[in-house]
Structures are given as structure tokens and as C-alpha cells.
Amino acid sequence: MSANVGKQYQDNLMAMCASGNHDVSKKYGVCGIICAVLLFPCGLICLFSDVEKRCVRCGAKV
Ligand SMILES: [Zn+2]
């Protein structure tokens, strides 16, 4: 029974992803962070251009 509920829960989350309602999280690249530190404040431009948006549920790039 509990396994069934768990599957239903996952199905609901995947349905949200399938309809384009992803749970997006930003991840900064290592290069961007290093640039931001070394070339502060101009490196911040580098940091924000090296950002990767990914869905935490399905892992798809957004
Ligand atoms: Zn997703």
C-alpha cells in the first residue's frame, strides 16, 4: 500500500514536469565562480552568464 502511494506521489511530480511546471534550481559553473572572485566586480558578469538552470525533479535543462 505504502509503495503504491509513493508511486502515485512520483507520478504526480512527473506530471507537473511533463506539463512544463519544472522545479528549477540554478547552479553556477566553477569557471564563473573563479572569474567572479579573481575579476571582481567585472567577473560577476561571467558568473551570471555561466549559470545552469536545471529541474531538480527530472534533471532536464530549463
Ligand atoms: Zn522537471
N, CA, C, O and the ligand as a Tripos MOL2 file, in Angstrom:
@<TRIPOS>MOLECULE
protein
  249   247    63     0     0
PROTEIN
NO_CHARGES

@<TRIPOS>ATOM
      1 N           0.8350   -1.2090    0.0000 N.3       1 MET1
      2 CA          0.0000    0.0000    0.0000 C.3       1 MET1
      3 C           0.8680    1.2560    0.0000 C.2       1 MET1
      4 O           0.6570    2.1780   -0.7890 O.2       1 MET1
      5 N           1.8550    1.2710    0.9090 N.am      2 SER2
      6 CA          2.6910    2.4700    1.0030 C.3       2 SER2
      7 C           3.5220    2.6740   -0.2600 C.2       2 SER2
      8 O           3.7890    3.8050   -0.6660 O.2       2 SER2
      9 N           3.9240    1.5660   -0.8750 N.am      3 ALA3
     10 CA          4.6850    1.6520   -2.1160 C.3       3 ALA3
     11 C           3.8160    2.2460   -3.2220 C.2       3 ALA3
     12 O           4.2800    3.0030   -4.0750 O.2       3 ALA3
     13 N           2.5480    1.8780   -3.1750 N.am      4 ASN4
     14 CA          1.6030    2.3820   -4.1720 C.3       4 ASN4
     15 C           1.4350    3.9010   -4.0470 C.2       4 ASN4
     16 O           1.4060    4.6230   -5.0440 O.2       4 ASN4
     17 N           1.3230    4.3660   -2.7970 N.am      5 VAL5
     18 CA          1.1890    5.8040   -2.5520 C.3       5 VAL5
     19 C           2.4380    6.5420   -3.0250 C.2       5 VAL5
     20 O           2.3530    7.6230   -3.6070 O.2       5 VAL5
     21 N           3.5960    5.9420   -2.7650 N.am      6 GLY6
     22 CA          4.8580    6.5470   -3.1950 C.3       6 GLY6
     23 C           4.9270    6.7030   -4.7020 C.2       6 GLY6
     24 O           5.4060    7.7150   -5.2140 O.2       6 GLY6
     25 N           4.4450    5.6930   -5.4050 N.am      7 LYS7
     26 CA          4.4670    5.7450   -6.8640 C.3       7 LYS7
     27 C           3.5200    6.8270   -7.3820 C.2       7 LYS7
     28 O           3.8190    7.5460   -8.3360 O.2       7 LYS7
     29 N           2.3730    6.9140   -6.7210 N.am      8 GLN8
     30 CA          1.3980    7.9220   -7.1120 C.3       8 GLN8
     31 C           1.9750    9.3200   -6.9180 C.2       8 GLN8
     32 O           1.7830   10.2100   -7.7470 O.2       8 GLN8
     33 N           2.6820    9.4920   -5.8100 N.am      9 TYR9
     34 CA          3.3130   10.7770   -5.4980 C.3       9 TYR9
     35 C           4.3150   11.1450   -6.5860 C.2       9 TYR9
     36 O           4.3560   12.2840   -7.0530 O.2       9 TYR9
     37 N           5.1200   10.1650   -6.9790 N.am     10 GLN10
     38 CA          6.1170   10.4030   -8.0240 C.3      10 GLN10
     39 C           5.4550   10.7070   -9.3570 C.2      10 GLN10
     40 O           5.8970   11.5750  -10.1100 O.2      10 GLN10
     41 N           4.3780    9.9660   -9.6310 N.am     11 ASP11
     42 CA          3.6520   10.2060  -10.8740 C.3      11 ASP11
     43 C           3.1220   11.6350  -10.9290 C.2      11 ASP11
     44 O           3.1540   12.2790  -11.9780 O.2      11 ASP11
     45 N           2.6310   12.1280   -9.7820 N.am     12 ASN12
     46 CA          2.1300   13.4970   -9.7220 C.3      12 ASN12
     47 C           3.2360   14.5050  -10.0260 C.2      12 ASN12
     48 O           3.0260   15.4700  -10.7610 O.2      12 ASN12
     49 N           4.4180   14.2690   -9.4510 N.am     13 LEU13
     50 CA          5.5380   15.1710   -9.6910 C.3      13 LEU13
     51 C           5.9560   15.1530  -11.1490 C.2      13 LEU13
     52 O           6.2200   16.1940  -11.7510 O.2      13 LEU13
     53 N           6.0120   13.9420  -11.7100 N.am     14 MET14
     54 CA          6.4100   13.8150  -13.1050 C.3      14 MET14
     55 C           5.3720   14.4450  -14.0300 C.2      14 MET14
     56 O           5.7110   14.9720  -15.0900 O.2      14 MET14
     57 N           4.1080   14.3850  -13.6220 N.am     15 ALA15
     58 CA          3.0400   15.0020  -14.4200 C.3      15 ALA15
     59 C           3.2290   16.5130  -14.4390 C.2      15 ALA15
     60 O           2.9810   17.1660  -15.4530 O.2      15 ALA15
     61 N           3.6740   17.0690  -13.2990 N.am     16 MET16
     62 CA          3.9390   18.5060  -13.2520 C.3      16 MET16
     63 C           5.0770   18.8690  -14.1950 C.2      16 MET16
     64 O           5.0130   19.8790  -14.8970 O.2      16 MET16
     65 N           6.1210   18.0400  -14.2080 N.am     17 CYS17
     66 CA          7.2460   18.2640  -15.1110 C.3      17 CYS17
     67 C           6.7950   18.1450  -16.5630 C.2      17 CYS17
     68 O           7.1770   18.9480  -17.4150 O.2      17 CYS17
     69 N           5.9840   17.1390  -16.8270 N.am     18 ALA18
     70 CA          5.5380   16.8830  -18.1930 C.3      18 ALA18
     71 C           4.7350   18.0520  -18.7450 C.2      18 ALA18
     72 O           4.7430   18.3160  -19.9480 O.2      18 ALA18
     73 N           4.0350   18.7530  -17.8420 N.am     19 SER19
     74 CA          3.2350   19.8930  -18.3060 C.3      19 SER19
     75 C           4.0480   21.1880  -18.2800 C.2      19 SER19
     76 O           3.4990   22.2780  -18.4460 O.2      19 SER19
     77 N           5.3580   21.0600  -18.0720 N.am     20 GLY20
     78 CA          6.2390   22.2280  -18.1500 C.3      20 GLY20
     79 C           6.3970   22.9760  -16.8500 C.2      20 GLY20
     80 O           6.9860   24.0570  -16.8260 O.2      20 GLY20
     81 N           5.8790   22.4210  -15.7580 N.am     21 ASN21
     82 CA          5.9650   23.0780  -14.4560 C.3      21 ASN21
     83 C           7.1390   22.4950  -13.6620 C.2      21 ASN21
     84 O           6.9540   21.8080  -12.6580 O.2      21 ASN21
     85 N           8.3470   22.7910  -14.1410 N.am     22 HIS22
     86 CA          9.5370   22.2190  -13.5200 C.3      22 HIS22
     87 C           9.9120   22.9420  -12.2360 C.2      22 HIS22
     88 O           9.5700   24.1070  -12.0310 O.2      22 HIS22
     89 N          10.6230   22.2200  -11.3770 N.am     23 ASP23
     90 CA         11.1420   22.7900  -10.1410 C.3      23 ASP23
     91 C          12.5900   23.2080  -10.4110 C.2      23 ASP23
     92 O          13.5250   22.4340  -10.2040 O.2      23 ASP23
     93 N          12.7500   24.4410  -10.8750 N.am     24 VAL24
     94 CA         14.0420   24.8920  -11.3850 C.3      24 VAL24
     95 C          14.9750   25.3340  -10.2610 C.2      24 VAL24
     96 O          14.5780   26.0550   -9.3460 O.2      24 VAL24
     97 N          16.2200   24.8880  -10.3540 N.am     25 SER25
     98 CA         17.2440   25.3860   -9.4370 C.3      25 SER25
     99 C          18.4280   25.8670  -10.2570 C.2      25 SER25
    100 O          18.7710   25.2750  -11.2810 O.2      25 SER25
    101 N          19.0520   26.9510   -9.7960 N.am     26 LYS26
    102 CA         20.1910   27.4980  -10.5170 C.3      26 LYS26
    103 C          21.4740   26.8860   -9.9870 C.2      26 LYS26
    104 O          21.6310   26.6710   -8.7850 O.2      26 LYS26
    105 N          22.3790   26.6130  -10.8980 N.am     27 LYS27
    106 CA         23.6700   26.0950  -10.4720 C.3      27 LYS27
    107 C          24.7560   26.8820  -11.1910 C.2      27 LYS27
    108 O          24.7670   26.9680  -12.4190 O.2      27 LYS27
    109 N          25.6640   27.4520  -10.4150 N.am     28 TYR28
    110 CA         26.7310   28.2420  -11.0060 C.3      28 TYR28
    111 C          27.8970   27.3500  -11.3850 C.2      28 TYR28
    112 O          28.2630   26.4390  -10.6430 O.2      28 TYR28
    113 N          28.4760   27.6190  -12.5460 N.am     29 GLY29
    114 CA         29.6160   26.8490  -13.0010 C.3      29 GLY29
    115 C          30.8780   27.2390  -12.2570 C.2      29 GLY29
    116 O          30.9870   28.3530  -11.7450 O.2      29 GLY29
    117 N          31.8330   26.3190  -12.1980 N.am     30 VAL30
    118 CA         33.0890   26.5650  -11.4840 C.3      30 VAL30
    119 C          33.8430   27.7340  -12.1160 C.2      30 VAL30
    120 O          34.3810   28.5830  -11.4050 O.2      30 VAL30
    121 N          33.8830   27.7810  -13.4450 N.am     31 CYS31
    122 CA         34.5820   28.8580  -14.1510 C.3      31 CYS31
    123 C          34.0110   30.2180  -13.7690 C.2      31 CYS31
    124 O          34.7530   31.1720  -13.5360 O.2      31 CYS31
    125 N          32.6990   30.2930  -13.7100 N.am     32 GLY32
    126 CA         32.0420   31.5500  -13.3790 C.3      32 GLY32
    127 C          32.3910   32.0210  -11.9860 C.2      32 GLY32
    128 O          32.6040   33.2130  -11.7660 O.2      32 GLY32
    129 N          32.4500   31.0940  -11.0390 N.am     33 ILE33
    130 CA         32.7690   31.4430   -9.6500 C.3      33 ILE33
    131 C          34.2090   31.9360   -9.5480 C.2      33 ILE33
    132 O          34.4830   32.9320   -8.8790 O.2      33 ILE33
    133 N          35.1310   31.2350  -10.2160 N.am     34 ILE34
    134 CA         36.5470   31.6300  -10.1780 C.3      34 ILE34
    135 C          36.7150   33.0140  -10.8010 C.2      34 ILE34
    136 O          37.4190   33.8640  -10.2560 O.2      34 ILE34
    137 N          36.0670   33.2370  -11.9440 N.am     35 CYS35
    138 CA         36.1310   34.5460  -12.6080 C.3      35 CYS35
    139 C          35.5930   35.6370  -11.6890 C.2      35 CYS35
    140 O          36.1660   36.7230  -11.5970 O.2      35 CYS35
    141 N          34.4830   35.3370  -11.0090 N.am     36 ALA36
    142 CA         33.8580   36.3330  -10.1480 C.3      36 ALA36
    143 C          34.8020   36.7430   -9.0240 C.2      36 ALA36
    144 O          34.8440   37.9130   -8.6430 O.2      36 ALA36
    145 N          35.5600   35.7830   -8.4900 N.am     37 VAL37
    146 CA         36.4820   36.0660   -7.3860 C.3      37 VAL37
    147 C          37.7040   36.8230   -7.8930 C.2      37 VAL37
    148 O          38.1160   37.8190   -7.2980 O.2      37 VAL37
    149 N          38.2830   36.3460   -8.9990 N.am     38 LEU38
    150 CA         39.5300   36.9380   -9.4990 C.3      38 LEU38
    151 C          39.3030   38.2960  -10.1450 C.2      38 LEU38
    152 O          40.1290   39.1990  -10.0130 O.2      38 LEU38
    153 N          38.1860   38.4400  -10.8400 N.am     39 LEU39
    154 CA         37.9370   39.6610  -11.6180 C.3      39 LEU39
    155 C          36.8170   40.5020  -11.0300 C.2      39 LEU39
    156 O          36.1100   41.2010  -11.7560 O.2      39 LEU39
    157 N          36.6560   40.4330   -9.7170 N.am     40 PHE40
    158 CA         35.6020   41.2100   -9.0650 C.3      40 PHE40
    159 C          35.8070   42.6900   -9.3280 C.2      40 PHE40
    160 O          36.9450   43.1420   -9.2010 O.2      40 PHE40
    161 N          34.8100   43.4790   -9.6830 N.am     41 PRO41
    162 CA         33.4010   43.0720   -9.8250 C.3      41 PRO41
    163 C          33.0060   42.6700  -11.2370 C.2      41 PRO41
    164 O          31.8960   42.1830  -11.4540 O.2      41 PRO41
    165 N          33.9160   42.8700  -12.2150 N.am     42 CYS42
    166 CA         33.5620   42.5390  -13.6070 C.3      42 CYS42
    167 C          33.2740   41.0480  -13.7770 C.2      42 CYS42
    168 O          32.4890   40.6500  -14.6370 O.2      42 CYS42
    169 N          33.9170   40.2360  -12.9510 N.am     43 GLY43
    170 CA         33.7330   38.7890  -13.0530 C.3      43 GLY43
    171 C          32.3320   38.3330  -12.7380 C.2      43 GLY43
    172 O          31.9450   37.2120  -13.0670 O.2      43 GLY43
    173 N          31.5610   39.2100  -12.0950 N.am     44 LEU44
    174 CA         30.1780   38.8430  -11.7730 C.3      44 LEU44
    175 C          29.3730   38.6060  -13.0420 C.2      44 LEU44
    176 O          28.4610   37.7790  -13.0650 O.2      44 LEU44
    177 N          29.7200   39.3420  -14.1050 N.am     45 ILE45
    178 CA         29.0520   39.1410  -15.3980 C.3      45 ILE45
    179 C          29.3050   37.7110  -15.8630 C.2      45 ILE45
    180 O          28.4140   37.0250  -16.3630 O.2      45 ILE45
    181 N          30.5590   37.2880  -15.6780 N.am     46 CYS46
    182 CA         30.9720   35.9340  -16.0250 C.3      46 CYS46
    183 C          30.1560   34.9090  -15.2280 C.2      46 CYS46
    184 O          29.6870   33.9060  -15.7640 O.2      46 CYS46
    185 N          30.0060   35.1950  -13.9370 N.am     47 LEU47
    186 CA         29.2860   34.2830  -13.0470 C.3      47 LEU47
    187 C          27.8540   34.0890  -13.5110 C.2      47 LEU47
    188 O          27.3530   32.9650  -13.5610 O.2      47 LEU47
    189 N          27.1950   35.2000  -13.8520 N.am     48 PHE48
    190 CA         25.7790   35.1120  -14.2040 C.3      48 PHE48
    191 C          25.5730   34.5410  -15.6030 C.2      48 PHE48
    192 O          24.4910   34.0470  -15.9180 O.2      48 PHE48
    193 N          26.6080   34.6080  -16.4460 N.am     49 SER49
    194 CA         26.4630   34.0210  -17.7710 C.3      49 SER49
    195 C          26.7890   32.5300  -17.7460 C.2      49 SER49
    196 O          26.4680   31.8050  -18.6870 O.2      49 SER49
    197 N          27.4200   32.0790  -16.6780 N.am     50 ASP50
    198 CA         27.8180   30.6720  -16.5700 C.3      50 ASP50
    199 C          26.8540   29.9010  -15.6700 C.2      50 ASP50
    200 O          27.2320   28.9090  -15.0460 O.2      50 ASP50
    201 N          25.6240   30.3600  -15.6110 N.am     51 VAL51
    202 CA         24.6520   29.7060  -14.7410 C.3      51 VAL51
    203 C          23.8610   28.6610  -15.5150 C.2      51 VAL51
    204 O          23.5080   28.8590  -16.6780 O.2      51 VAL51
    205 N          23.5930   27.5450  -14.8470 N.am     52 GLU52
    206 CA         22.8510   26.4700  -15.4850 C.3      52 GLU52
    207 C          21.5500   26.2460  -14.7200 C.2      52 GLU52
    208 O          21.5580   26.0310  -13.5080 O.2      52 GLU52
    209 N          20.4500   26.2980  -15.4330 N.am     53 LYS53
    210 CA         19.1560   26.0620  -14.7910 C.3      53 LYS53
    211 C          18.7300   24.6330  -15.0540 C.2      53 LYS53
    212 O          18.6470   24.1810  -16.1960 O.2      53 LYS53
    213 N          18.4670   23.9470  -13.9760 N.am     54 ARG54
    214 CA         18.0470   22.5590  -14.1020 C.3      54 ARG54
    215 C          16.8560   22.2640  -13.2090 C.2      54 ARG54
    216 O          16.6790   22.8720  -12.1540 O.2      54 ARG54
    217 N          16.0460   21.3200  -13.6560 N.am     55 CYS55
    218 CA         14.9250   20.8800  -12.8410 C.3      55 CYS55
    219 C          15.4340   19.8640  -11.8220 C.2      55 CYS55
    220 O          16.0980   18.8970  -12.1950 O.2      55 CYS55
    221 N          15.1300   20.0750  -10.5370 N.am     56 VAL56
    222 CA         15.6240   19.1600   -9.5040 C.3      56 VAL56
    223 C          14.8760   17.8320   -9.5070 C.2      56 VAL56
    224 O          15.3720   16.8450   -8.9630 O.2      56 VAL56
    225 N          13.6890   17.7930  -10.1140 N.am     57 ARG57
    226 CA         12.9140   16.5600  -10.1390 C.3      57 ARG57
    227 C          13.3410   15.6340  -11.2600 C.2      57 ARG57
    228 O          13.6580   14.4690  -11.0220 O.2      57 ARG57
    229 N          13.3490   16.1500  -12.4900 N.am     58 CYS58
    230 CA         13.6150   15.2650  -13.6170 C.3      58 CYS58
    231 C          15.0000   15.4910  -14.2200 C.2      58 CYS58
    232 O          15.4390   14.7120  -15.0670 O.2      58 CYS58
    233 N          15.6990   16.5600  -13.7880 N.am     59 GLY59
    234 CA         17.0650   16.7940  -14.2510 C.3      59 GLY59
    235 C          17.1460   17.4330  -15.6220 C.2      59 GLY59
    236 O          18.2370   17.5450  -16.1810 O.2      59 GLY59
    237 N          16.0170   17.8580  -16.1810 N.am     60 ALA60
    238 CA         16.0140   18.4690  -17.5030 C.3      60 ALA60
    239 C          16.5470   19.8930  -17.4330 C.2      60 ALA60
    240 O          16.2980   20.6140  -16.4670 O.2      60 ALA60
    241 N          17.2850   20.2920  -18.4710 N.am     61 LYS61
    242 CA         17.7290   21.6730  -18.5680 C.3      61 LYS61
    243 C          16.5580   22.5640  -18.9250 C.2      61 LYS61
    244 O          15.7540   22.2340  -19.7970 O.2      61 LYS61
    245 N          16.4680   23.6980  -18.2420 N.am     62 VAL62
    246 CA         15.3410   24.6020  -18.4940 C.3      62 VAL62
    247 C          15.8370   25.8310  -19.2450 C.2      62 VAL62
    248 O          15.0480   26.7230  -19.5580 O.2      62 VAL62
    249 ZN         11.1790   18.6720  -14.3310 Zn       63 ZN63
@<TRIPOS>BOND
     1     1     2 1
     2     2     3 1
     3     3     4 2
     4     3     5 am
     5     5     6 1
     6     6     7 1
     7     7     8 2
     8     7     9 am
     9     9    10 1
    10    10    11 1
    11    11    12 2
    12    11    13 am
    13    13    14 1
    14    14    15 1
    15    15    16 2
    16    15    17 am
    17    17    18 1
    18    18    19 1
    19    19    20 2
    20    19    21 am
    21    21    22 1
    22    22    23 1
    23    23    24 2
    24    23    25 am
    25    25    26 1
    26    26    27 1
    27    27    28 2
    28    27    29 am
    29    29    30 1
    30    30    31 1
    31    31    32 2
    32    31    33 am
    33    33    34 1
    34    34    35 1
    35    35    36 2
    36    35    37 am
    37    37    38 1
    38    38    39 1
    39    39    40 2
    40    39    41 am
    41    41    42 1
    42    42    43 1
    43    43    44 2
    44    43    45 am
    45    45    46 1
    46    46    47 1
    47    47    48 2
    48    47    49 am
    49    49    50 1
    50    50    51 1
    51    51    52 2
    52    51    53 am
    53    53    54 1
    54    54    55 1
    55    55    56 2
    56    55    57 am
    57    57    58 1
    58    58    59 1
    59    59    60 2
    60    59    61 am
    61    61    62 1
    62    62    63 1
    63    63    64 2
    64    63    65 am
    65    65    66 1
    66    66    67 1
    67    67    68 2
    68    67    69 am
    69    69    70 1
    70    70    71 1
    71    71    72 2
    72    71    73 am
    73    73    74 1
    74    74    75 1
    75    75    76 2
    76    75    77 am
    77    77    78 1
    78    78    79 1
    79    79    80 2
    80    79    81 am
    81    81    82 1
    82    82    83 1
    83    83    84 2
    84    83    85 am
    85    85    86 1
    86    86    87 1
    87    87    88 2
    88    87    89 am
    89    89    90 1
    90    90    91 1
    91    91    92 2
    92    91    93 am
    93    93    94 1
    94    94    95 1
    95    95    96 2
    96    95    97 am
    97    97    98 1
    98    98    99 1
    99    99   100 2
   100    99   101 am
   101   101   102 1
   102   102   103 1
   103   103   104 2
   104   103   105 am
   105   105   106 1
   106   106   107 1
   107   107   108 2
   108   107   109 am
   109   109   110 1
   110   110   111 1
   111   111   112 2
   112   111   113 am
   113   113   114 1
   114   114   115 1
   115   115   116 2
   116   115   117 am
   117   117   118 1
   118   118   119 1
   119   119   120 2
   120   119   121 am
   121   121   122 1
   122   122   123 1
   123   123   124 2
   124   123   125 am
   125   125   126 1
   126   126   127 1
   127   127   128 2
   128   127   129 am
   129   129   130 1
   130   130   131 1
   131   131   132 2
   132   131   133 am
   133   133   134 1
   134   134   135 1
   135   135   136 2
   136   135   137 am
   137   137   138 1
   138   138   139 1
   139   139   140 2
   140   139   141 am
   141   141   142 1
   142   142   143 1
   143   143   144 2
   144   143   145 am
   145   145   146 1
   146   146   147 1
   147   147   148 2
   148   147   149 am
   149   149   150 1
   150   150   151 1
   151   151   152 2
   152   151   153 am
   153   153   154 1
   154   154   155 1
   155   155   156 2
   156   155   157 am
   157   157   158 1
   158   158   159 1
   159   159   160 2
   160   159   161 am
   161   161   162 1
   162   162   163 1
   163   163   164 2
   164   163   165 am
   165   165   166 1
   166   166   167 1
   167   167   168 2
   168   167   169 am
   169   169   170 1
   170   170   171 1
   171   171   172 2
   172   171   173 am
   173   173   174 1
   174   174   175 1
   175   175   176 2
   176   175   177 am
   177   177   178 1
   178   178   179 1
   179   179   180 2
   180   179   181 am
   181   181   182 1
   182   182   183 1
   183   183   184 2
   184   183   185 am
   185   185   186 1
   186   186   187 1
   187   187   188 2
   188   187   189 am
   189   189   190 1
   190   190   191 1
   191   191   192 2
   192   191   193 am
   193   193   194 1
   194   194   195 1
   195   195   196 2
   196   195   197 am
   197   197   198 1
   198   198   199 1
   199   199   200 2
   200   199   201 am
   201   201   202 1
   202   202   203 1
   203   203   204 2
   204   203   205 am
   205   205   206 1
   206   206   207 1
   207   207   208 2
   208   207   209 am
   209   209   210 1
   210   210   211 1
   211   211   212 2
   212   211   213 am
   213   213   214 1
   214   214   215 1
   215   215   216 2
   216   215   217 am
   217   217   218 1
   218   218   219 1
   219   219   220 2
   220   219   221 am
   221   221   222 1
   222   222   223 1
   223   223   224 2
   224   223   225 am
   225   225   226 1
   226   226   227 1
   227   227   228 2
   228   227   229 am
   229   229   230 1
   230   230   231 1
   231   231   232 2
   232   231   233 am
   233   233   234 1
   234   234   235 1
   235   235   236 2
   236   235   237 am
   237   237   238 1
   238   238   239 1
   239   239   240 2
   240   239   241 am
   241   241   242 1
   242   242   243 1
   243   243   244 2
   244   243   245 am
   245   245   246 1
   246   246   247 1
   247   247   248 2
@<TRIPOS>SUBSTRUCTURE
     1 MET1         2 RESIDUE 1 A MET
     2 SER2         6 RESIDUE 1 A SER
     3 ALA3        10 RESIDUE 1 A ALA
     4 ASN4        14 RESIDUE 1 A ASN
     5 VAL5        18 RESIDUE 1 A VAL
     6 GLY6        22 RESIDUE 1 A GLY
     7 LYS7        26 RESIDUE 1 A LYS
     8 GLN8        30 RESIDUE 1 A GLN
     9 TYR9        34 RESIDUE 1 A TYR
    10 GLN10       38 RESIDUE 1 A GLN
    11 ASP11       42 RESIDUE 1 A ASP
    12 ASN12       46 RESIDUE 1 A ASN
    13 LEU13       50 RESIDUE 1 A LEU
    14 MET14       54 RESIDUE 1 A MET
    15 ALA15       58 RESIDUE 1 A ALA
    16 MET16       62 RESIDUE 1 A MET
    17 CYS17       66 RESIDUE 1 A CYS
    18 ALA18       70 RESIDUE 1 A ALA
    19 SER19       74 RESIDUE 1 A SER
    20 GLY20       78 RESIDUE 1 A GLY
    21 ASN21       82 RESIDUE 1 A ASN
    22 HIS22       86 RESIDUE 1 A HIS
    23 ASP23       90 RESIDUE 1 A ASP
    24 VAL24       94 RESIDUE 1 A VAL
    25 SER25       98 RESIDUE 1 A SER
    26 LYS26      102 RESIDUE 1 A LYS
    27 LYS27      106 RESIDUE 1 A LYS
    28 TYR28      110 RESIDUE 1 A TYR
    29 GLY29      114 RESIDUE 1 A GLY
    30 VAL30      118 RESIDUE 1 A VAL
    31 CYS31      122 RESIDUE 1 A CYS
    32 GLY32      126 RESIDUE 1 A GLY
    33 ILE33      130 RESIDUE 1 A ILE
    34 ILE34      134 RESIDUE 1 A ILE
    35 CYS35      138 RESIDUE 1 A CYS
    36 ALA36      142 RESIDUE 1 A ALA
    37 VAL37      146 RESIDUE 1 A VAL
    38 LEU38      150 RESIDUE 1 A LEU
    39 LEU39      154 RESIDUE 1 A LEU
    40 PHE40      158 RESIDUE 1 A PHE
    41 PRO41      162 RESIDUE 1 A PRO
    42 CYS42      166 RESIDUE 1 A CYS
    43 GLY43      170 RESIDUE 1 A GLY
    44 LEU44      174 RESIDUE 1 A LEU
    45 ILE45      178 RESIDUE 1 A ILE
    46 CYS46      182 RESIDUE 1 A CYS
    47 LEU47      186 RESIDUE 1 A LEU
    48 PHE48      190 RESIDUE 1 A PHE
    49 SER49      194 RESIDUE 1 A SER
    50 ASP50      198 RESIDUE 1 A ASP
    51 VAL51      202 RESIDUE 1 A VAL
    52 GLU52      206 RESIDUE 1 A GLU
    53 LYS53      210 RESIDUE 1 A LYS
    54 ARG54      214 RESIDUE 1 A ARG
    55 CYS55      218 RESIDUE 1 A CYS
    56 VAL56      222 RESIDUE 1 A VAL
    57 ARG57      226 RESIDUE 1 A ARG
    58 CYS58      230 RESIDUE 1 A CYS
    59 GLY59      234 RESIDUE 1 A GLY
    60 ALA60      238 RESIDUE 1 A ALA
    61 LYS61      242 RESIDUE 1 A LYS
    62 VAL62      246 RESIDUE 1 A VAL
    63 ZN63       249 GROUP 0 **** ****
